[in-house]
């Protein structure tokens, strides 16, 4: 829609197509404890909204 509006005002524009690839989950075991489990669970609850990824 924005493309059409800009073109009506004679402003050259194009559509930009973007694709999201989803999450890339990496699990790394650290020799020293950096985060406690509760901190990690809280971060996941705050930042992961996709139910399937959250369950994983």
PDBQT receptor file of N, H, CA, C and O in Angstrom, charges set to zero:
ATOM      1  N   UNK A   1       0.815  -1.177   0.000  1.00  0.00    +0.000 N 
ATOM      2  CA  UNK A   1       0.000   0.000   0.000  1.00  0.00    +0.000 C 
ATOM      3  C   UNK A   1       0.875   1.263   0.000  1.00  0.00    +0.000 C 
ATOM      4  O   UNK A   1       0.603   2.223  -0.722  1.00  0.00    +0.000 OA
ATOM      5  N   UNK A   2       1.928   1.238   0.825  1.00  0.00    +0.000 N 
ATOM      6  H   UNK A   2       2.148   0.458   1.411  1.00  0.00    +0.000 HD
ATOM      7  CA  UNK A   2       2.820   2.390   0.874  1.00  0.00    +0.000 C 
ATOM      8  C   UNK A   2       3.459   2.623  -0.491  1.00  0.00    +0.000 C 
ATOM      9  O   UNK A   2       3.625   3.767  -0.915  1.00  0.00    +0.000 OA
ATOM     10  N   UNK A   3       3.810   1.563  -1.166  1.00  0.00    +0.000 N 
ATOM     11  H   UNK A   3       3.675   0.633  -0.822  1.00  0.00    +0.000 HD
ATOM     12  CA  UNK A   3       4.382   1.662  -2.504  1.00  0.00    +0.000 C 
ATOM     13  C   UNK A   3       3.433   2.418  -3.442  1.00  0.00    +0.000 C 
ATOM     14  O   UNK A   3       3.877   3.296  -4.182  1.00  0.00    +0.000 OA
ATOM     15  N   UNK A   4       2.157   2.097  -3.424  1.00  0.00    +0.000 N 
ATOM     16  H   UNK A   4       1.796   1.384  -2.823  1.00  0.00    +0.000 HD
ATOM     17  CA  UNK A   4       1.164   2.764  -4.264  1.00  0.00    +0.000 C 
ATOM     18  C   UNK A   4       1.011   4.244  -3.900  1.00  0.00    +0.000 C 
ATOM     19  O   UNK A   4       0.911   5.094  -4.784  1.00  0.00    +0.000 OA
ATOM     20  N   UNK A   5       0.994   4.545  -2.626  1.00  0.00    +0.000 N 
ATOM     21  H   UNK A   5       1.075   3.855  -1.908  1.00  0.00    +0.000 HD
ATOM     22  CA  UNK A   5       0.858   5.937  -2.183  1.00  0.00    +0.000 C 
ATOM     23  C   UNK A   5       2.041   6.763  -2.660  1.00  0.00    +0.000 C 
ATOM     24  O   UNK A   5       1.866   7.860  -3.191  1.00  0.00    +0.000 OA
ATOM     25  N   UNK A   6       3.247   6.237  -2.469  1.00  0.00    +0.000 N 
ATOM     26  H   UNK A   6       3.389   5.346  -2.037  1.00  0.00    +0.000 HD
ATOM     27  CA  UNK A   6       4.441   6.968  -2.898  1.00  0.00    +0.000 C 
ATOM     28  C   UNK A   6       4.456   7.164  -4.406  1.00  0.00    +0.000 C 
ATOM     29  O   UNK A   6       4.815   8.237  -4.891  1.00  0.00    +0.000 OA
ATOM     30  N   UNK A   7       4.072   6.142  -5.144  1.00  0.00    +0.000 N 
ATOM     31  H   UNK A   7       3.781   5.270  -4.750  1.00  0.00    +0.000 HD
ATOM     32  CA  UNK A   7       4.018   6.262  -6.607  1.00  0.00    +0.000 C 
ATOM     33  C   UNK A   7       2.978   7.302  -7.041  1.00  0.00    +0.000 C 
ATOM     34  O   UNK A   7       3.190   8.002  -8.032  1.00  0.00    +0.000 OA
ATOM     35  N   UNK A   8       1.878   7.413  -6.326  1.00  0.00    +0.000 N 
ATOM     36  H   UNK A   8       1.706   6.845  -5.521  1.00  0.00    +0.000 HD
ATOM     37  CA  UNK A   8       0.863   8.438  -6.641  1.00  0.00    +0.000 C 
ATOM     38  C   UNK A   8       1.428   9.847  -6.482  1.00  0.00    +0.000 C 
ATOM     39  O   UNK A   8       1.031  10.767  -7.197  1.00  0.00    +0.000 OA
ATOM     40  N   UNK A   9       2.354  10.007  -5.541  1.00  0.00    +0.000 N 
ATOM     41  H   UNK A   9       2.677   9.260  -4.960  1.00  0.00    +0.000 HD
ATOM     42  CA  UNK A   9       3.002  11.298  -5.337  1.00  0.00    +0.000 C 
ATOM     43  C   UNK A   9       4.272  11.439  -6.192  1.00  0.00    +0.000 C 
ATOM     44  O   UNK A   9       5.087  12.337  -5.982  1.00  0.00    +0.000 OA
ATOM     45  N   UNK A  10       4.412  10.537  -7.147  1.00  0.00    +0.000 N 
ATOM     46  H   UNK A  10       3.750   9.807  -7.318  1.00  0.00    +0.000 HD
ATOM     47  CA  UNK A  10       5.547  10.520  -8.075  1.00  0.00    +0.000 C 
ATOM     48  C   UNK A  10       6.883  10.358  -7.361  1.00  0.00    +0.000 C 
ATOM     49  O   UNK A  10       7.906  10.899  -7.780  1.00  0.00    +0.000 OA
ATOM     50  N   UNK A  11       6.841   9.601  -6.280  1.00  0.00    +0.000 N 
ATOM     51  H   UNK A  11       6.010   9.162  -5.940  1.00  0.00    +0.000 HD
ATOM     52  CA  UNK A  11       8.067   9.228  -5.567  1.00  0.00    +0.000 C 
ATOM     53  C   UNK A  11       8.347   7.780  -5.939  1.00  0.00    +0.000 C 
ATOM     54  O   UNK A  11       7.539   6.891  -5.673  1.00  0.00    +0.000 OA
ATOM     55  N   UNK A  12       9.488   7.557  -6.551  1.00  0.00    +0.000 N 
ATOM     56  H   UNK A  12      10.144   8.280  -6.768  1.00  0.00    +0.000 HD
ATOM     57  CA  UNK A  12       9.832   6.206  -7.002  1.00  0.00    +0.000 C 
ATOM     58  C   UNK A  12      10.016   5.298  -5.790  1.00  0.00    +0.000 C 
ATOM     59  O   UNK A  12      10.711   5.640  -4.833  1.00  0.00    +0.000 OA
ATOM     60  N   UNK A  13       9.381   4.145  -5.855  1.00  0.00    +0.000 N 
ATOM     61  H   UNK A  13       8.817   3.867  -6.632  1.00  0.00    +0.000 HD
ATOM     62  CA  UNK A  13       9.495   3.197  -4.747  1.00  0.00    +0.000 C 
ATOM     63  C   UNK A  13       9.348   1.776  -5.274  1.00  0.00    +0.000 C 
ATOM     64  O   UNK A  13       8.865   1.549  -6.383  1.00  0.00    +0.000 OA
ATOM     65  N   UNK A  14       9.774   0.835  -4.453  1.00  0.00    +0.000 N 
ATOM     66  H   UNK A  14      10.166   1.020  -3.552  1.00  0.00    +0.000 HD
ATOM     67  CA  UNK A  14       9.690  -0.589  -4.793  1.00  0.00    +0.000 C 
ATOM     68  C   UNK A  14       9.337  -1.355  -3.527  1.00  0.00    +0.000 C 
ATOM     69  O   UNK A  14       9.429  -0.839  -2.413  1.00  0.00    +0.000 OA
ATOM     70  N   UNK A  15       8.935  -2.585  -3.731  1.00  0.00    +0.000 N 
ATOM     71  H   UNK A  15       8.860  -3.004  -4.636  1.00  0.00    +0.000 HD
ATOM     72  CA  UNK A  15       8.650  -3.449  -2.592  1.00  0.00    +0.000 C 
ATOM     73  C   UNK A  15       9.920  -4.189  -2.205  1.00  0.00    +0.000 C 
ATOM     74  O   UNK A  15      10.710  -4.587  -3.062  1.00  0.00    +0.000 OA
ATOM     75  N   UNK A  16      10.103  -4.365  -0.919  1.00  0.00    +0.000 N 
ATOM     76  H   UNK A  16       9.462  -4.042  -0.224  1.00  0.00    +0.000 HD
ATOM     77  CA  UNK A  16      11.224  -5.131  -0.393  1.00  0.00    +0.000 C 
ATOM     78  C   UNK A  16      10.635  -6.351   0.302  1.00  0.00    +0.000 C 
ATOM     79  O   UNK A  16       9.846  -6.223   1.238  1.00  0.00    +0.000 OA
ATOM     80  N   UNK A  17      11.022  -7.525  -0.161  1.00  0.00    +0.000 N 
ATOM     81  H   UNK A  17      11.663  -7.628  -0.921  1.00  0.00    +0.000 HD
ATOM     82  CA  UNK A  17      10.499  -8.773   0.407  1.00  0.00    +0.000 C 
ATOM     83  C   UNK A  17      11.517  -9.297   1.420  1.00  0.00    +0.000 C 
ATOM     84  O   UNK A  17      12.710  -9.386   1.132  1.00  0.00    +0.000 OA
ATOM     85  N   UNK A  18      11.022  -9.643   2.613  1.00  0.00    +0.000 N 
ATOM     86  H   UNK A  18      10.052  -9.570   2.848  1.00  0.00    +0.000 HD
ATOM     87  CA  UNK A  18      11.866 -10.127   3.695  1.00  0.00    +0.000 C 
ATOM     88  C   UNK A  18      11.316 -11.458   4.167  1.00  0.00    +0.000 C 
ATOM     89  O   UNK A  18      10.102 -11.638   4.271  1.00  0.00    +0.000 OA
ATOM     90  N   UNK A  19      12.203 -12.380   4.451  1.00  0.00    +0.000 N 
ATOM     91  H   UNK A  19      13.189 -12.234   4.366  1.00  0.00    +0.000 HD
ATOM     92  CA  UNK A  19      11.785 -13.692   4.943  1.00  0.00    +0.000 C 
ATOM     93  C   UNK A  19      12.482 -13.977   6.263  1.00  0.00    +0.000 C 
ATOM     94  O   UNK A  19      13.697 -13.818   6.385  1.00  0.00    +0.000 OA
ATOM     95  N   UNK A  20      11.715 -14.391   7.233  1.00  0.00    +0.000 N 
ATOM     96  H   UNK A  20      10.728 -14.520   7.135  1.00  0.00    +0.000 HD
ATOM     97  CA  UNK A  20      12.267 -14.755   8.535  1.00  0.00    +0.000 C 
ATOM     98  C   UNK A  20      12.527 -16.253   8.550  1.00  0.00    +0.000 C 
ATOM     99  O   UNK A  20      11.658 -17.048   8.194  1.00  0.00    +0.000 OA
ATOM    100  N   UNK A  21      13.718 -16.628   8.961  1.00  0.00    +0.000 N 
ATOM    101  H   UNK A  21      14.425 -15.982   9.250  1.00  0.00    +0.000 HD
ATOM    102  CA  UNK A  21      14.099 -18.039   8.967  1.00  0.00    +0.000 C 
ATOM    103  C   UNK A  21      13.780 -18.730  10.291  1.00  0.00    +0.000 C 
ATOM    104  O   UNK A  21      13.979 -19.939  10.413  1.00  0.00    +0.000 OA
ATOM    105  N   UNK A  22      13.303 -18.008  11.257  1.00  0.00    +0.000 N 
ATOM    106  H   UNK A  22      13.141 -17.027  11.158  1.00  0.00    +0.000 HD
ATOM    107  CA  UNK A  22      12.962 -18.632  12.535  1.00  0.00    +0.000 C 
ATOM    108  C   UNK A  22      14.133 -18.596  13.498  1.00  0.00    +0.000 C 
ATOM    109  O   UNK A  22      15.088 -17.845  13.299  1.00  0.00    +0.000 OA
ATOM    110  N   UNK A  23      14.060 -19.401  14.530  1.00  0.00    +0.000 N 
ATOM    111  H   UNK A  23      13.285 -20.011  14.691  1.00  0.00    +0.000 HD
ATOM    112  CA  UNK A  23      15.072 -19.407  15.567  1.00  0.00    +0.000 C 
ATOM    113  C   UNK A  23      16.170 -20.402  15.254  1.00  0.00    +0.000 C 
ATOM    114  O   UNK A  23      15.937 -21.432  14.622  1.00  0.00    +0.000 OA
ATOM    115  N   UNK A  24      17.367 -20.079  15.704  1.00  0.00    +0.000 N 
ATOM    116  H   UNK A  24      17.556 -19.242  16.218  1.00  0.00    +0.000 HD
ATOM    117  CA  UNK A  24      18.488 -21.000  15.656  1.00  0.00    +0.000 C 
ATOM    118  C   UNK A  24      18.922 -21.211  17.101  1.00  0.00    +0.000 C 
ATOM    119  O   UNK A  24      19.522 -20.326  17.710  1.00  0.00    +0.000 OA
ATOM    120  N   UNK A  25      18.621 -22.369  17.639  1.00  0.00    +0.000 N 
ATOM    121  H   UNK A  25      18.134 -23.088  17.144  1.00  0.00    +0.000 HD
ATOM    122  CA  UNK A  25      18.893 -22.642  19.049  1.00  0.00    +0.000 C 
ATOM    123  C   UNK A  25      20.191 -23.428  19.158  1.00  0.00    +0.000 C 
ATOM    124  O   UNK A  25      20.336 -24.497  18.565  1.00  0.00    +0.000 OA
ATOM    125  N   UNK A  26      21.130 -22.887  19.920  1.00  0.00    +0.000 N 
ATOM    126  H   UNK A  26      21.012 -22.019  20.402  1.00  0.00    +0.000 HD
ATOM    127  CA  UNK A  26      22.386 -23.565  20.174  1.00  0.00    +0.000 C 
ATOM    128  C   UNK A  26      22.515 -23.791  21.679  1.00  0.00    +0.000 C 
ATOM    129  O   UNK A  26      22.309 -22.880  22.480  1.00  0.00    +0.000 OA
ATOM    130  N   UNK A  27      22.854 -25.002  22.035  1.00  0.00    +0.000 N 
ATOM    131  H   UNK A  27      23.022 -25.742  21.384  1.00  0.00    +0.000 HD
ATOM    132  CA  UNK A  27      23.038 -25.320  23.448  1.00  0.00    +0.000 C 
ATOM    133  C   UNK A  27      24.514 -25.595  23.666  1.00  0.00    +0.000 C 
ATOM    134  O   UNK A  27      25.083 -26.514  23.078  1.00  0.00    +0.000 OA
ATOM    135  N   UNK A  28      25.126 -24.782  24.522  1.00  0.00    +0.000 N 
ATOM    136  H   UNK A  28      24.664 -24.035  24.999  1.00  0.00    +0.000 HD
ATOM    137  CA  UNK A  28      26.547 -24.916  24.808  1.00  0.00    +0.000 C 
ATOM    138  C   UNK A  28      26.702 -25.128  26.309  1.00  0.00    +0.000 C 
ATOM    139  O   UNK A  28      26.166 -24.362  27.109  1.00  0.00    +0.000 OA
ATOM    140  N   UNK A  29      27.428 -26.158  26.683  1.00  0.00    +0.000 N 
ATOM    141  H   UNK A  29      27.864 -26.780  26.034  1.00  0.00    +0.000 HD
ATOM    142  CA  UNK A  29      27.676 -26.427  28.093  1.00  0.00    +0.000 C 
ATOM    143  C   UNK A  29      28.968 -25.719  28.480  1.00  0.00    +0.000 C 
ATOM    144  O   UNK A  29      30.030 -26.003  27.926  1.00  0.00    +0.000 OA
ATOM    145  N   UNK A  30      28.871 -24.795  29.431  1.00  0.00    +0.000 N 
ATOM    146  H   UNK A  30      28.008 -24.563  29.881  1.00  0.00    +0.000 HD
ATOM    147  CA  UNK A  30      30.022 -24.038  29.893  1.00  0.00    +0.000 C 
ATOM    148  C   UNK A  30      30.684 -24.751  31.064  1.00  0.00    +0.000 C 
ATOM    149  O   UNK A  30      30.019 -25.406  31.866  1.00  0.00    +0.000 OA
ATOM    150  N   UNK A  31      31.992 -24.614  31.147  1.00  0.00    +0.000 N 
ATOM    151  H   UNK A  31      32.532 -24.082  30.495  1.00  0.00    +0.000 HD
ATOM    152  CA  UNK A  31      32.694 -25.223  32.271  1.00  0.00    +0.000 C 
ATOM    153  C   UNK A  31      32.383 -24.490  33.571  1.00  0.00    +0.000 C 
ATOM    154  O   UNK A  31      32.267 -25.114  34.626  1.00  0.00    +0.000 OA
ATOM    155  N   UNK A  32      32.249 -23.165  33.497  1.00  0.00    +0.000 N 
ATOM    156  H   UNK A  32      32.344 -22.658  32.640  1.00  0.00    +0.000 HD
ATOM    157  CA  UNK A  32      31.899 -22.374  34.660  1.00  0.00    +0.000 C 
ATOM    158  C   UNK A  32      30.449 -21.950  34.562  1.00  0.00    +0.000 C 
ATOM    159  O   UNK A  32      29.964 -21.626  33.478  1.00  0.00    +0.000 OA
ATOM    160  N   UNK A  33      29.763 -21.951  35.677  1.00  0.00    +0.000 N 
ATOM    161  H   UNK A  33      30.158 -22.214  36.557  1.00  0.00    +0.000 HD
ATOM    162  CA  UNK A  33      28.375 -21.527  35.693  1.00  0.00    +0.000 C 
ATOM    163  C   UNK A  33      28.296 -20.030  35.436  1.00  0.00    +0.000 C 
ATOM    164  O   UNK A  33      28.917 -19.232  36.138  1.00  0.00    +0.000 OA
ATOM    165  N   UNK A  34      27.519 -19.658  34.414  1.00  0.00    +0.000 N 
ATOM    166  H   UNK A  34      27.015 -20.306  33.844  1.00  0.00    +0.000 HD
ATOM    167  CA  UNK A  34      27.364 -18.245  34.087  1.00  0.00    +0.000 C 
ATOM    168  C   UNK A  34      25.956 -17.772  34.442  1.00  0.00    +0.000 C 
ATOM    169  O   UNK A  34      25.771 -16.645  34.899  1.00  0.00    +0.000 OA
ATOM    170  N   UNK A  35      24.972 -18.631  34.231  1.00  0.00    +0.000 N 
ATOM    171  H   UNK A  35      25.122 -19.548  33.859  1.00  0.00    +0.000 HD
ATOM    172  CA  UNK A  35      23.580 -18.312  34.518  1.00  0.00    +0.000 C 
ATOM    173  C   UNK A  35      22.974 -19.459  35.310  1.00  0.00    +0.000 C 
ATOM    174  O   UNK A  35      23.326 -20.621  35.111  1.00  0.00    +0.000 OA
ATOM    175  N   UNK A  36      22.068 -19.122  36.201  1.00  0.00    +0.000 N 
ATOM    176  H   UNK A  36      21.781 -18.177  36.362  1.00  0.00    +0.000 HD
ATOM    177  CA  UNK A  36      21.342 -20.189  36.883  1.00  0.00    +0.000 C 
ATOM    178  C   UNK A  36      20.111 -20.540  36.045  1.00  0.00    +0.000 C 
ATOM    179  O   UNK A  36      19.668 -19.751  35.211  1.00  0.00    +0.000 OA
ATOM    180  N   UNK A  37      19.578 -21.713  36.277  1.00  0.00    +0.000 N 
ATOM    181  H   UNK A  37      19.937 -22.354  36.955  1.00  0.00    +0.000 HD
ATOM    182  CA  UNK A  37      18.454 -22.213  35.485  1.00  0.00    +0.000 C 
ATOM    183  C   UNK A  37      17.266 -21.252  35.520  1.00  0.00    +0.000 C 
ATOM    184  O   UNK A  37      16.625 -21.032  34.493  1.00  0.00    +0.000 OA
ATOM    185  N   UNK A  38      16.971 -20.691  36.661  1.00  0.00    +0.000 N 
ATOM    186  H   UNK A  38      17.492 -20.870  37.495  1.00  0.00    +0.000 HD
ATOM    187  CA  UNK A  38      15.831 -19.787  36.800  1.00  0.00    +0.000 C 
ATOM    188  C   UNK A  38      15.987 -18.538  35.926  1.00  0.00    +0.000 C 
ATOM    189  O   UNK A  38      15.007 -18.048  35.364  1.00  0.00    +0.000 OA
ATOM    190  N   UNK A  39      17.219 -18.022  35.810  1.00  0.00    +0.000 N 
ATOM    191  H   UNK A  39      18.015 -18.420  36.267  1.00  0.00    +0.000 HD
ATOM    192  CA  UNK A  39      17.474 -16.864  34.949  1.00  0.00    +0.000 C 
ATOM    193  C   UNK A  39      17.221 -17.213  33.482  1.00  0.00    +0.000 C 
ATOM    194  O   UNK A  39      16.646 -16.419  32.737  1.00  0.00    +0.000 OA
ATOM    195  N   UNK A  40      17.652 -18.396  33.078  1.00  0.00    +0.000 N 
ATOM    196  H   UNK A  40      18.119 -19.041  33.683  1.00  0.00    +0.000 HD
ATOM    197  CA  UNK A  40      17.454 -18.825  31.692  1.00  0.00    +0.000 C 
ATOM    198  C   UNK A  40      15.972 -19.033  31.387  1.00  0.00    +0.000 C 
ATOM    199  O   UNK A  40      15.495 -18.635  30.324  1.00  0.00    +0.000 OA
ATOM    200  N   UNK A  41      15.252 -19.649  32.305  1.00  0.00    +0.000 N 
ATOM    201  H   UNK A  41      15.639 -19.972  33.168  1.00  0.00    +0.000 HD
ATOM    202  CA  UNK A  41      13.816 -19.874  32.110  1.00  0.00    +0.000 C 
ATOM    203  C   UNK A  41      13.084 -18.541  32.021  1.00  0.00    +0.000 C 
ATOM    204  O   UNK A  41      12.194 -18.380  31.186  1.00  0.00    +0.000 OA
ATOM    205  N   UNK A  42      13.446 -17.591  32.865  1.00  0.00    +0.000 N 
ATOM    206  H   UNK A  42      14.170 -17.722  33.543  1.00  0.00    +0.000 HD
ATOM    207  CA  UNK A  42      12.816 -16.266  32.837  1.00  0.00    +0.000 C 
ATOM    208  C   UNK A  42      13.088 -15.568  31.503  1.00  0.00    +0.000 C 
ATOM    209  O   UNK A  42      12.188 -14.946  30.938  1.00  0.00    +0.000 OA
ATOM    210  N   UNK A  43      14.321 -15.666  30.995  1.00  0.00    +0.000 N 
ATOM    211  H   UNK A  43      15.052 -16.172  31.454  1.00  0.00    +0.000 HD
ATOM    212  CA  UNK A  43      14.654 -15.058  29.701  1.00  0.00    +0.000 C 
ATOM    213  C   UNK A  43      13.817 -15.687  28.587  1.00  0.00    +0.000 C 
ATOM    214  O   UNK A  43      13.291 -14.980  27.728  1.00  0.00    +0.000 OA
ATOM    215  N   UNK A  44      13.695 -17.003  28.601  1.00  0.00    +0.000 N 
ATOM    216  H   UNK A  44      14.122 -17.578  29.299  1.00  0.00    +0.000 HD
ATOM    217  CA  UNK A  44      12.909 -17.706  27.587  1.00  0.00    +0.000 C 
ATOM    218  C   UNK A  44      11.448 -17.276  27.646  1.00  0.00    +0.000 C 
ATOM    219  O   UNK A  44      10.839 -17.015  26.609  1.00  0.00    +0.000 OA
ATOM    220  N   UNK A  45      10.887 -17.201  28.833  1.00  0.00    +0.000 N 
ATOM    221  H   UNK A  45      11.382 -17.414  29.676  1.00  0.00    +0.000 HD
ATOM    222  CA  UNK A  45       9.488 -16.787  28.977  1.00  0.00    +0.000 C 
ATOM    223  C   UNK A  45       9.270 -15.368  28.465  1.00  0.00    +0.000 C 
ATOM    224  O   UNK A  45       8.195 -15.055  27.954  1.00  0.00    +0.000 OA
ATOM    225  N   UNK A  46      10.266 -14.518  28.593  1.00  0.00    +0.000 N 
ATOM    226  H   UNK A  46      11.139 -14.773  29.008  1.00  0.00    +0.000 HD
ATOM    227  CA  UNK A  46      10.156 -13.124  28.159  1.00  0.00    +0.000 C 
ATOM    228  C   UNK A  46      10.340 -12.967  26.652  1.00  0.00    +0.000 C 
ATOM    229  O   UNK A  46       9.643 -12.167  26.028  1.00  0.00    +0.000 OA
ATOM    230  N   UNK A  47      11.266 -13.716  26.061  1.00  0.00    +0.000 N 
ATOM    231  H   UNK A  47      11.833 -14.366  26.568  1.00  0.00    +0.000 HD
ATOM    232  CA  UNK A  47      11.686 -13.469  24.684  1.00  0.00    +0.000 C 
ATOM    233  C   UNK A  47      11.163 -14.470  23.644  1.00  0.00    +0.000 C 
ATOM    234  O   UNK A  47      11.142 -14.145  22.456  1.00  0.00    +0.000 OA
ATOM    235  N   UNK A  48      10.751 -15.644  24.041  1.00  0.00    +0.000 N 
ATOM    236  H   UNK A  48      10.768 -15.907  25.006  1.00  0.00    +0.000 HD
ATOM    237  CA  UNK A  48      10.278 -16.647  23.084  1.00  0.00    +0.000 C 
ATOM    238  C   UNK A  48       8.756 -16.679  23.131  1.00  0.00    +0.000 C 
ATOM    239  O   UNK A  48       8.172 -17.080  24.138  1.00  0.00    +0.000 OA
ATOM    240  N   UNK A  49       8.113 -16.260  22.047  1.00  0.00    +0.000 N 
ATOM    241  H   UNK A  49       8.587 -15.934  21.229  1.00  0.00    +0.000 HD
ATOM    242  CA  UNK A  49       6.654 -16.224  22.017  1.00  0.00    +0.000 C 
ATOM    243  C   UNK A  49       6.060 -17.396  21.249  1.00  0.00    +0.000 C 
ATOM    244  O   UNK A  49       4.884 -17.715  21.423  1.00  0.00    +0.000 OA
ATOM    245  N   UNK A  50       6.851 -18.036  20.406  1.00  0.00    +0.000 N 
ATOM    246  H   UNK A  50       7.806 -17.777  20.264  1.00  0.00    +0.000 HD
ATOM    247  CA  UNK A  50       6.374 -19.180  19.639  1.00  0.00    +0.000 C 
ATOM    248  C   UNK A  50       6.253 -20.395  20.557  1.00  0.00    +0.000 C 
ATOM    249  O   UNK A  50       7.243 -20.822  21.153  1.00  0.00    +0.000 OA
ATOM    250  N   UNK A  51       5.061 -20.948  20.673  1.00  0.00    +0.000 N 
ATOM    251  H   UNK A  51       4.257 -20.602  20.189  1.00  0.00    +0.000 HD
ATOM    252  CA  UNK A  51       4.797 -22.043  21.621  1.00  0.00    +0.000 C 
ATOM    253  C   UNK A  51       5.643 -23.277  21.347  1.00  0.00    +0.000 C 
ATOM    254  O   UNK A  51       6.126 -23.909  22.286  1.00  0.00    +0.000 OA
ATOM    255  N   UNK A  52       5.833 -23.633  20.089  1.00  0.00    +0.000 N 
ATOM    256  H   UNK A  52       5.440 -23.120  19.325  1.00  0.00    +0.000 HD
ATOM    257  CA  UNK A  52       6.617 -24.825  19.747  1.00  0.00    +0.000 C 
ATOM    258  C   UNK A  52       8.084 -24.648  20.137  1.00  0.00    +0.000 C 
ATOM    259  O   UNK A  52       8.692 -25.562  20.693  1.00  0.00    +0.000 OA
ATOM    260  N   UNK A  53       8.647 -23.492  19.853  1.00  0.00    +0.000 N 
ATOM    261  H   UNK A  53       8.153 -22.749  19.401  1.00  0.00    +0.000 HD
ATOM    262  CA  UNK A  53      10.031 -23.214  20.232  1.00  0.00    +0.000 C 
ATOM    263  C   UNK A  53      10.167 -23.145  21.751  1.00  0.00    +0.000 C 
ATOM    264  O   UNK A  53      11.147 -23.638  22.310  1.00  0.00    +0.000 OA
ATOM    265  N   UNK A  54       9.195 -22.540  22.413  1.00  0.00    +0.000 N 
ATOM    266  H   UNK A  54       8.400 -22.139  21.958  1.00  0.00    +0.000 HD
ATOM    267  CA  UNK A  54       9.207 -22.443  23.864  1.00  0.00    +0.000 C 
ATOM    268  C   UNK A  54       9.191 -23.838  24.500  1.00  0.00    +0.000 C 
ATOM    269  O   UNK A  54       9.899 -24.086  25.476  1.00  0.00    +0.000 OA
ATOM    270  N   UNK A  55       8.389 -24.738  23.949  1.00  0.00    +0.000 N 
ATOM    271  H   UNK A  55       7.814 -24.537  23.156  1.00  0.00    +0.000 HD
ATOM    272  CA  UNK A  55       8.317 -26.100  24.495  1.00  0.00    +0.000 C 
ATOM    273  C   UNK A  55       9.644 -26.839  24.346  1.00  0.00    +0.000 C 
ATOM    274  O   UNK A  55      10.033 -27.630  25.206  1.00  0.00    +0.000 OA
ATOM    275  N   UNK A  56      10.330 -26.563  23.231  1.00  0.00    +0.000 N 
ATOM    276  H   UNK A  56      10.014 -25.921  22.533  1.00  0.00    +0.000 HD
ATOM    277  CA  UNK A  56      11.607 -27.229  22.987  1.00  0.00    +0.000 C 
ATOM    278  C   UNK A  56      12.591 -26.891  24.079  1.00  0.00    +0.000 C 
ATOM    279  O   UNK A  56      13.729 -27.359  24.051  1.00  0.00    +0.000 OA
TER     280      UNK A  56
